[in-house]
Structure formats: structure tokens, C-alpha cells
Amino acid sequence: MKFGTKAIHAGVEPDPTTGAIMTPIYQTSTYVQRSPGDHKGYEYSRTHNPTRTQLQNALAALENGKHGLCFASGMAAIDAVIKMLAPGDEVISTNDLYGGSYRIFTKIFQNYGIKFHFTNMADLSKVEALVNENTKMIWVETPTNPLLNIIDIKGCAAIAKKHNLLLVADNTFATPYLQTPLDLGADIVMHSLTKYMGGHSDVVMGALIVNNDDLHERLAFIQNACGGTPGPQDCFLLLRGLKTLHLRMERHCQNGRKIAGYLRNHPKVEKVFWPGFEDHNNHNVAKEQMNDFGGMISFVLKGDKVEDATRVLEKLKFFALAESLGGVESLCGHPATMTHASIPREERMKAGLSDSLIRLSVGVEDAEDLIADLEQAIG
């Protein structure tokens, strides 16, 4: 199946009882058994729920994976992955990382003896230089949040395979519409489904997708044992959102291209971060591993003053000032005080994330209206 057909049909089946084309919301905590241990595949909804099962199957199909696992949030999905590690283990990740990921790595799991290294992963030699006998995992986020750096997934997979490491890819920004990390050698794909996959800013959820049966068994055990699972209503909303993923992503990409070009030519804009520019660092990697370049854009105004960025953010109308991204409506944010506030300023600045950086999540509105909004706000 082509992607658009998969988005609507793959992994889901009409309800066997009624023929309902949409998966029902199985709002139940438990399931009646014919005899002790003799049930219809479902015992308790923390472990399994039919609505969640359909969503997990759909997600696996979209990522060209075998198994999907859903969690109550993207952070709960990350939590499950790191819980496979033990004290003394080490993880290599990017120095331009979502603030929530950085926070759970350094403020939670580091306290349990797991060590994290953060480096510029655009240069794969820096990644391999950090590998030692304690390294167990490479954590990739590409495009990165919020500087839109591109990391070579296939190159990281070669390093991981060489040293017998797990490669995890956060595919939140790209979605499987733009790239499928499992096909490039990743072992685990992680999503904050809250963002593009749901697409309507009405649900919080996370997911992991794998091909390996043993890896799935380990993660499913953690999912059930630790209990960070989503409810059936949220799973229903995600199933609904997936059916228009291809349509939404196509428009996000179209609008992103127009707005990135507009900002780059604006006399008051110093720099624009968007992987579709030919002079973007690792543009050739993005061109090879992605089908398009997405609707996430970050930029810095000339003078790099926080007060100027604040003024622009306060004046924007169609770009709503809010946390999150990936919805049909356009959002704007100030990473230094919002999504990345948990990262120390010194670390942010070393990675290139300045105090005045503005991040845009370009929605699916008319691009002309969005450009007019930016024009009146920037001046």
C-alpha cells in the first residue's frame, strides 16, 4: 500500500460485532472470562484494550514495523526505553535535544547511575568517539528540536551495529510520512503522538515501534508493569487523526517551504533554521533520508535581543503562543523559556540555542495569511 492508503486502512479492521468502520471506544477496565484464565485475549485494560490494540497495529504499519506500543505521553514512552538500562550503562545523544528528554535523562535517570553524553551528532565521528564498554544506546532526534539539525540515521545505525548498541530514533518532528527510521537501521522508533500524528491538539500520548520480537517483549513488560498506558478515548482520537496524516503533512510541508523562504528574505531576520535550504548543514542527508522537509522552522531576529523576540511573539495572531507543535493550527514558542527551559543556559548556548530564538510550528492555514501575520508582527 502507498502511504495515504496505509494511513486510512493499515492495522485497523471493522468492528467484528457491528461492522462499525471506526474502531469502537472500549471504555472498560476489565473483561469477563469464561473460566479462570479462559478469556478472549483481554483480561485488564492496563495490559490490553481493543481500541489501543488497533492503534498500535496502525502505528506499526505506518512505520514499517512489526510491533507498536502506546503510552500515556511521549515522556512515558521515553521512560520505558531507558528502564531497559541498568546502573553504569551509558547513552549517547544529541546536544540539541527536546528539553523534556534532556530533563528525564539528567534529572531522573542520571540519579540511578545511568550516564548520558550529549554531542553534536551532525558529526558522526563525535558519536563514535564517545562509545566505550559501558555504552548501551544511541538516542537520535532528527530533525532536532528546536534547531532543526539533521542526524544521519543510517550512519548512526552503522555505529550501533558495529558496537552492538541499541539505536533509538525520536521521529516526532518528521513522522513516518517524511522518514521511517526502522528502514534506516534504527531498533526503536519513539513518537510523541501528541504532535503531528494526532494533529489536532486534543490528545497527549506517546508510542514505541519495533521490529524485534524480544525487544517488543521487554518493552511490553515495562508498559504493563509500570502502567503508563493511555485510555481508549485518547486512542480513538489518535486513530481518527492518523487517517488524515498524509494530507496534513503535505500541507505542513508546503506552508513550511513558503514561510521559510519568506523569513530568509526578511530584512529583520538574522538566521532561519529549516533543513530544506541547500546550505543547511547536512541538507544532503535530509534529502536522502526524508521525503520532504516539514513545517517546523526556527529563526533569530537581527540583534538577537530577547525583548524583540518577545514583542514579535506577543503580536502574532494566527501563530498562537503555546507549548507543543504539530497541530493543524499554527503555533509559536520561545524555547529558552518554554519547551527547553529545563536545559541550563550554558548548555543551550553551546548548542546554538540563543535566548531570542523563536520556533514556529507552521499549520495548515492559508500560507498567505500566515505570512501576513508574520509581517505585521516582525514589522
C-alpha positions in Angstrom: 0.0 0.0 0.0 1.1 3.6 -0.6 1.3 5.8 2.5 -2.1 7.5 2.1 -3.8 4.2 1.8 -2.0 2.8 4.8 -2.9 5.9 6.9 -6.6 5.0 6.4 -6.6 1.2 6.3 -3.5 -0.4 7.6 -3.6 -2.1 11.0 -7.4 -1.5 11.6 -10.4 -3.7 10.9 -14.2 -3.0 11.0 -15.7 -4.0 14.4 -16.5 -7.7 14.2 -19.7 -7.4 16.2 -21.4 -4.5 14.4 -19.3 -3.8 11.3 -18.6 -0.3 12.6 -15.9 1.2 10.2 -14.4 3.2 13.1 -12.8 1.3 15.9 -15.1 1.5 18.9 -14.1 3.1 22.2 -13.9 0.1 24.5 -14.4 2.0 27.7 -13.9 -0.9 30.1 -11.4 -1.7 32.8 -11.8 -5.4 32.8 -13.2 -8.4 30.7 -15.4 -11.3 31.7 -13.7 -14.7 31.5 -15.5 -18.0 30.6 -13.3 -19.8 33.2 -10.2 -18.8 35.1 -7.6 -18.0 32.5 -10.0 -18.7 29.6 -10.7 -15.3 28.0 -10.9 -13.7 24.6 -7.4 -12.2 24.6 -8.2 -9.4 27.0 -8.1 -9.5 30.9 -7.4 -6.0 32.1 -7.2 -2.7 30.3 -3.8 -1.6 31.6 -2.4 -4.7 29.8 -4.5 -4.7 26.7 -7.5 -2.8 25.3 -9.1 -3.4 21.9 -9.0 0.3 20.9 -5.4 0.5 21.9 -4.6 -2.7 20.0 -5.9 -1.3 16.8 -3.9 1.9 17.2 -0.7 0.0 18.0 -1.2 -2.1 14.9 -1.8 1.1 12.8 1.3 2.8 14.1 3.4 -0.3 13.4 2.1 -0.4 9.8 2.9 3.3 9.2 6.5 2.9 10.5 7.0 -0.3 8.5 7.4 -2.0 11.9 6.1 -5.2 13.4 5.0 -4.1 16.9 3.6 -0.9 18.3 3.2 0.1 21.9 1.3 3.1 23.1 1.9 5.2 26.3 0.1 8.0 28.1 2.6 10.5 26.8 5.8 10.8 24.8 7.7 11.1 28.1 6.2 7.8 29.3 7.4 6.2 26.1 10.9 7.5 26.7 10.7 6.4 30.3 10.0 2.8 29.2 13.0 2.8 26.9 15.5 4.0 29.5 14.1 1.5 32.0 15.7 -1.3 29.9 19.1 0.0 31.1 20.9 -0.6 34.4 23.2 1.5 36.6 26.5 2.0 35.0 25.1 2.0 31.4 25.8 4.9 29.2 23.8 6.7 26.4 25.0 8.9 23.6 22.5 11.6 22.5 22.5 15.0 20.6 23.3 18.3 22.3 20.3 19.8 20.5 17.6 17.8 22.3 14.0 18.3 23.3 14.0 19.8 26.8 11.8 17.1 28.3 14.1 14.4 27.0 17.1 16.2 28.5 15.3 16.6 31.8 14.3 12.9 32.2 17.8 11.8 31.2 19.7 14.2 33.6 17.2 14.8 36.4 15.7 11.3 36.8 17.7 8.5 35.3 21.2 10.0 36.0 20.2 9.7 39.7 20.0 5.9 39.1 23.6 5.6 37.8 22.9 5.9 34.0 25.3 8.3 32.3 24.4 10.5 29.3 26.7 12.1 26.8 25.4 15.0 24.7 27.3 15.8 21.5 26.9 17.4 18.0 25.6 14.3 16.2 25.8 16.0 12.8 29.4 14.8 13.0 29.3 11.1 13.4 33.0 10.9 14.4 32.0 12.6 17.6 29.4 10.0 18.2 31.7 7.0 17.8 34.4 8.8 19.9 32.1 8.5 22.9 31.5 4.8 22.6 33.0 2.7 25.4 32.5 -0.6 27.1 29.6 0.8 29.1 27.7 2.3 26.1 24.4 0.6 25.5 22.3 3.0 23.5 22.4 5.9 20.9 19.5 8.3 21.1 18.8 10.2 17.9 16.3 13.0 17.4 16.1 14.3 13.8 15.2 16.9 12.8 16.2 18.2 16.2 14.2 20.4 18.5 14.4 23.4 18.1 17.4 24.0 15.8 16.3 21.6 13.1 19.6 19.8 12.8 19.7 16.7 10.7 21.3 13.5 12.0 22.3 10.7 9.7 20.2 7.7 10.9 21.8 5.2 8.6 25.3 6.4 9.7 24.3 6.1 13.4 22.9 2.6 12.7 26.2 1.5 11.3 28.0 2.7 14.5 25.3 1.0 16.7 25.6 -2.3 14.8 29.4 -2.2 14.9 29.4 -1.8 18.7 26.2 -3.9 19.5 24.2 -0.9 20.7 20.5 -0.1 20.6 19.6 2.8 18.3 16.5 4.8 19.2 15.1 7.4 16.9 12.7 10.1 18.0 10.6 10.6 14.9 8.2 13.2 16.3 9.1 16.1 14.0 9.2 14.0 10.8 6.5 11.4 11.3 6.6 8.3 9.0 5.2 10.4 6.2 8.7 12.0 5.9 11.0 9.3 7.2 10.9 5.7 8.5 13.9 5.2 10.8 13.4 1.4 11.1 14.1 1.1 7.4 17.3 3.1 8.0 18.6 0.7 10.7 17.0 2.0 14.0 15.9 -0.5 16.6 13.2 1.6 18.2 11.2 4.5 16.9 9.7 6.9 19.5 6.9 9.3 19.0 5.2 12.0 20.9 1.8 11.2 19.3 0.6 14.4 20.8 2.1 16.3 17.9 1.8 15.6 14.2 0.4 12.1 14.5 -2.7 13.2 16.4 -2.6 16.5 14.7 -5.5 18.3 16.3 -4.1 19.4 19.7 -6.6 17.4 21.6 -4.7 14.4 23.0 -1.5 13.6 24.8 0.1 10.2 24.0 3.4 8.5 23.1 4.4 5.4 21.2 7.3 3.0 20.5 7.5 0.9 17.3 10.0 -2.0 16.9 10.6 -5.0 14.6 12.4 -7.3 17.0 10.2 -9.7 18.9 12.5 -9.9 22.0 12.7 -6.1 22.2 8.9 -5.9 21.9 8.5 -8.4 24.7 10.8 -6.4 27.0 9.1 -3.1 26.3 5.6 -4.6 26.6 6.5 -5.9 30.0 7.6 -2.5 31.1 4.5 -0.9 29.6 2.3 -3.2 31.6 4.3 -3.4 34.8 4.8 0.4 35.1 1.4 1.2 33.8 1.9 4.4 31.8 -0.8 3.5 29.3 -3.3 5.6 27.5 -7.1 5.4 27.8 -9.4 4.2 25.0 -10.8 7.7 24.3 -7.4 9.0 23.5 -6.6 6.0 21.4 -9.8 6.6 19.4 -8.7 10.3 18.8 -5.3 9.2 17.6 -6.9 6.6 15.2 -9.0 9.4 13.8 -6.0 11.7 13.4 -3.9 9.2 11.6 -6.4 9.0 8.8 -5.5 12.5 7.6 -1.8 12.4 8.4 -0.7 12.3 4.8 -3.0 15.2 3.8 -1.9 17.3 6.8 1.8 16.7 6.4 1.7 17.5 2.7 0.2 21.0 3.6 2.6 21.5 6.6 5.5 20.9 4.2 4.1 23.3 1.5 3.4 26.0 4.0 6.8 25.5 5.7 8.6 25.9 2.5 6.8 29.2 1.7 7.3 30.7 5.2 11.0 29.6 5.5 11.6 31.4 2.2 9.8 34.5 3.4 11.7 34.7 6.7 15.0 34.2 5.0 14.4 37.2 2.8 13.1 39.4 5.6 15.4 42.3 6.4 14.9 42.0 10.1 15.7 38.3 10.3 19.3 37.2 11.0 19.1 33.4 10.6 16.5 30.8 9.7 16.8 27.1 10.7 15.0 24.8 8.2 16.5 21.7 6.7 15.1 22.4 3.2 17.7 25.1 2.5 20.5 23.8 0.3 23.1 25.4 2.5 21.6 23.9 5.7 24.2 21.7 7.5 23.5 18.1 6.5 20.9 19.1 3.9 22.1 16.3 1.7 21.4 13.8 4.5 17.9 15.3 4.9 17.4 15.0 1.2 18.4 11.3 1.3 16.5 10.1 4.4 13.4 12.4 4.2 10.6 12.7 1.7 10.2 16.5 2.4 11.4 19.0 5.0 8.5 19.6 7.3 6.7 22.5 8.8 9.0 23.3 11.8 11.0 26.4 11.5 13.1 28.4 14.0 14.6 31.9 13.5 16.6 34.6 15.2 16.0 38.3 14.6 18.8 40.7 13.8 20.4 42.0 17.0 19.4 38.7 18.8 17.5 40.6 21.6 15.1 38.8 23.8 12.8 41.8 24.1 12.5 41.9 20.3 11.6 38.2 20.1 9.1 38.8 23.0 7.4 41.7 21.1 7.0 39.5 18.0 5.6 36.6 19.9 3.1 38.9 21.7 1.9 40.4 18.4 1.4 37.2 16.4 -2.3 36.3 15.9 -2.7 33.2 13.7 0.5 31.8 15.3 -0.8 31.1 18.8 1.8 31.4 21.6 1.6 28.0 23.2 3.6 24.8 24.1 3.6 21.9 21.7 3.6 21.6 18.0 2.2 19.7 15.0 -1.4 20.6 15.2 -3.5 21.9 12.3 -3.3 25.4 13.8 0.0 27.3 13.7 1.9 27.7 17.0 4.8 29.9 18.0 7.1 29.5 21.0 10.2 30.7 22.8 12.2 27.6 23.5 14.5 29.2 26.1 11.6 29.9 28.5 9.1 27.2 27.3 10.0 23.8 25.8 13.7 24.0 26.7 13.7 25.8 30.0 15.0 22.7 31.8 18.2 22.8 29.8 20.9 25.0 31.5 21.6 28.2 29.6 25.2 27.4 29.2 24.3 24.1 27.5 21.7 25.7 25.3 24.1 28.4 24.1 26.8 25.8 23.4 24.4 24.0 21.1 23.4 27.3 19.4 20.0 27.8 21.1 20.1 31.5 21.8 17.8 33.3 24.3 15.9 35.1 21.5 15.3 32.1 19.2 11.7 31.8 18.0 10.2 28.4 17.0 7.3 28.1 14.6 5.0 25.1 14.1 3.5 26.0 10.7 -0.1 24.8 10.5 -2.4 24.1 7.5 -4.0 27.5 7.2 -3.6 29.6 4.0 0.1 30.4 3.8 -0.7 34.0 2.6 -2.5 34.7 5.9 0.4 33.2 7.9 2.9 35.4 6.1 0.8 38.5 6.6 0.7 37.6 10.4 4.5 37.4 10.5 4.8 40.6 8.5 2.6 42.6 11.0 4.4 41.1 14.0 8.0 41.5 12.8 7.4 44.8 11.1 
